[in-house]
Amino acid sequence: MRRVLQALGLLTLAAVWFGPLPRLASESFSAHMMMHMGVVAVAAPLLVLGVAGGRLDPVRRVPAPFAPIPASIVELVVVWGWHTPALHHAARHGPIGLVVEQATFLLSGLFVWLSAFGGDAGQRGERTAAGVVAMLLTSMHMTLLGALLALPPRALYEHAGGSSLTPLQDQHLGGAIMLSVGGLAYLLGGLGLVVALLKRSRGPDAPETSAMGVDWKARGGGQP
């Protein structure tokens, strides 16, 4: 199961970065948003769930830097910063800007998901509770930014639009993608951690589970 999740995460990154989206994103805000959500709301959680609790999990070795709520704040700064018109245009009009943007999206996404889901089972008491808060905070700021992009009466990004959409329509579509995909992914992450907390409250006789409540032993997973 771990290898499957890791493979799906890597395939998602390959599709996002080496498919048609980078070319389309130079003229389409909604294509850019599909890249963004593919990285932070699909690839990052798949990769993290594939390593959480295993030998590749960095939180097991150095848990201190991976504090869930500060990680959520870091992602908020990264995401909102890259959606200011100046930084967004820099990412759209040059390959270096796009590479830096996508790299920071991936690193911040991995940071918040690892902070919430990583670590040994013995480390996951307070970490899981803080992870719930971090996931919900991230879901809220993704939903809020998506709504701010989907609802304004004028376009914020000059490059947006294309053959079939006006710049404003393109921006509204991109905002809708963010608030639905981004908001839902982190909300589901928070609910998964709530399930893990409820299972842990049953006591030491409860089945060993991952942070998403999956019984690895019953599924033949275990440590890789």
C-alpha positions in Angstrom: 0.0 0.0 0.0 2.8 2.4 0.8 4.5 1.8 -2.5 1.2 2.3 -4.4 0.6 5.7 -2.7 4.2 6.8 -3.4 3.9 5.7 -7.1 0.5 7.5 -7.4 2.1 10.7 -5.9 5.0 10.6 -8.3 2.8 9.9 -11.3 0.6 12.9 -10.3 3.7 15.2 -10.2 4.8 13.8 -13.6 1.4 14.5 -15.1 1.2 18.0 -13.7 4.8 19.1 -14.6 5.4 17.3 -17.8 1.9 17.2 -19.3 0.1 20.0 -21.2 -0.6 22.1 -18.1 2.6 24.2 -17.9 2.1 25.3 -21.5 -1.5 26.1 -20.9 -0.8 27.9 -17.7 1.2 30.6 -19.5 -2.2 31.9 -20.8 -4.8 30.3 -18.5 -5.2 31.0 -14.8 -7.4 27.9 -14.4 -4.7 25.7 -15.8 -2.3 27.2 -13.3 -4.7 26.4 -10.6 -5.0 22.8 -11.7 -1.2 22.6 -11.5 -1.3 24.1 -8.0 -4.0 21.8 -6.7 -2.4 18.7 -8.3 0.8 19.4 -6.4 -0.5 20.4 -2.9 -3.8 18.7 -2.7 -3.2 15.4 -4.6 0.5 14.6 -5.0 1.7 15.9 -1.6 -0.8 13.9 0.5 -0.3 10.8 -1.6 3.5 11.0 -1.1 3.2 11.7 2.6 0.7 8.9 3.3 3.1 6.6 1.4 6.0 7.4 3.8 4.3 8.4 7.1 5.4 6.1 9.9 7.9 4.3 7.7 11.7 4.4 7.3 11.5 7.3 4.8 9.5 9.5 7.2 11.7 12.4 8.3 9.4 13.2 11.3 10.5 10.0 13.0 14.1 11.1 13.0 13.7 14.9 13.6 10.2 15.6 14.9 10.9 19.1 16.3 10.8 21.1 13.1 7.5 19.5 12.0 5.0 21.4 14.0 1.6 21.2 12.3 0.2 24.6 13.0 3.3 26.6 12.1 3.6 24.4 9.0 0.0 25.5 8.0 1.0 29.1 8.5 4.0 28.6 6.2 1.8 27.1 3.5 -0.6 30.0 3.9 2.2 32.6 3.3 3.5 30.6 0.3 0.1 30.1 -1.3 -1.2 33.6 -0.8 2.2 35.1 -1.7 2.3 33.4 -5.1 -1.2 34.5 -5.9 -0.4 38.2 -5.5 -0.4 39.6 -9.1 3.3 40.5 -9.1 4.6 37.1 -8.1 2.0 35.3 -10.1 3.0 37.1 -13.3 6.6 36.4 -12.6 5.8 32.6 -12.5 3.8 32.8 -15.7 6.3 34.8 -17.8 9.5 32.8 -17.2 10.6 29.2 -16.6 12.7 30.1 -13.6 9.7 31.8 -11.9 7.5 28.7 -12.6 10.1 26.3 -11.3 10.5 28.3 -8.1 6.8 28.6 -7.6 6.1 24.9 -8.2 9.0 23.8 -5.9 7.8 26.0 -3.1 4.2 24.7 -3.5 5.5 21.1 -3.3 7.8 21.8 -0.3 5.2 23.6 1.7 2.5 21.0 0.8 4.8 18.2 2.0 5.7 20.2 5.1 2.2 20.6 6.3 1.1 17.1 5.4 4.2 15.5 7.0 3.7 17.7 10.1 0.2 16.4 10.5 0.6 12.8 9.6 4.2 11.9 10.1 6.1 10.4 13.1 6.0 7.1 15.0 2.8 5.9 16.6 4.1 7.0 20.0 4.6 10.5 18.8 1.1 11.0 17.4 -0.8 12.0 20.5 -0.5 15.8 20.6 0.8 15.9 17.0 -2.5 14.4 15.7 -4.6 16.9 17.6 -2.5 19.7 16.3 -2.7 18.2 12.8 -6.5 18.4 12.9 -6.2 22.1 13.6 -3.6 22.6 10.9 -5.7 20.7 8.3 -8.8 22.7 9.1 -6.9 26.1 9.1 -5.4 25.2 5.7 -8.8 24.1 4.3 -10.2 27.4 5.5 -7.6 29.6 3.9 -7.7 27.6 0.7 -11.5 28.1 0.6 -11.2 31.8 1.4 -8.6 32.5 -1.3 -10.6 30.5 -3.8 -13.7 32.5 -3.0 -11.8 35.8 -3.3 -10.7 34.7 -6.8 -14.0 33.3 -7.8 -16.2 36.2 -6.8 -14.6 39.6 -7.7 -16.1 41.6 -10.6 -12.8 42.3 -12.3 -9.8 40.1 -13.4 -6.6 40.3 -11.3 -4.3 38.6 -13.8 -3.6 40.0 -17.2 -2.5 36.8 -18.8 -5.8 34.9 -17.9 -8.3 33.9 -20.5 -7.9 32.1 -23.8 -9.8 31.2 -26.8 -13.0 30.3 -25.0 -12.9 32.2 -21.7 -12.6 35.9 -20.9 -9.9 36.7 -18.2 -12.6 37.2 -15.6 -14.3 33.8 -16.4 -10.9 32.1 -16.4 -10.1 33.6 -12.9 -13.5 32.6 -11.6 -13.0 29.0 -12.8 -9.6 28.9 -11.2 -11.0 30.2 -7.9 -13.7 27.5 -8.0 -11.1 24.8 -8.5 -9.1 26.1 -5.5 -12.0 26.3 -3.1 -13.5 23.0 -4.1 -10.4 20.8 -4.6 -8.0 22.5 -2.1 -10.7 23.1 0.6 -12.0 19.5 0.3 -8.6 17.8 0.3 -7.5 19.4 3.6 -10.9 19.0 5.1 -10.7 15.3 4.4 -7.2 15.2 5.9 -8.5 16.7 9.1 -11.4 14.3 9.3 -9.0 11.4 8.8 -7.0 12.6 11.8 -10.1 12.9 13.8 -10.9 9.2 13.0 -7.3 8.3 14.1 -7.8 10.2 17.4 -11.1 8.3 18.0 -9.4 5.0 17.3 -6.6 5.8 19.7 -9.0 6.7 22.4 -10.2 3.1 22.5 -6.9 2.2 24.2 -3.9 -0.1 23.6 -6.1 -3.0 22.4 -7.3 -1.1 19.3 -5.8 -2.2 15.9 -2.7 -0.5 14.9 -3.6 2.2 12.3 -2.0 4.8 10.2 -2.9 8.5 10.7 -5.7 8.1 8.2 -7.3 5.2 10.2 -6.1 2.4 7.8 -5.4 -0.9 9.6 -2.0 -1.6 7.9 -1.6 -5.0 9.6 -5.0 -6.2 8.5 -4.1 -5.1 5.0 -0.7 -6.8 5.1 1.1 -3.4 5.0 3.3 -3.0 8.1 6.6 -1.2 7.9 8.3 -1.1 4.5 
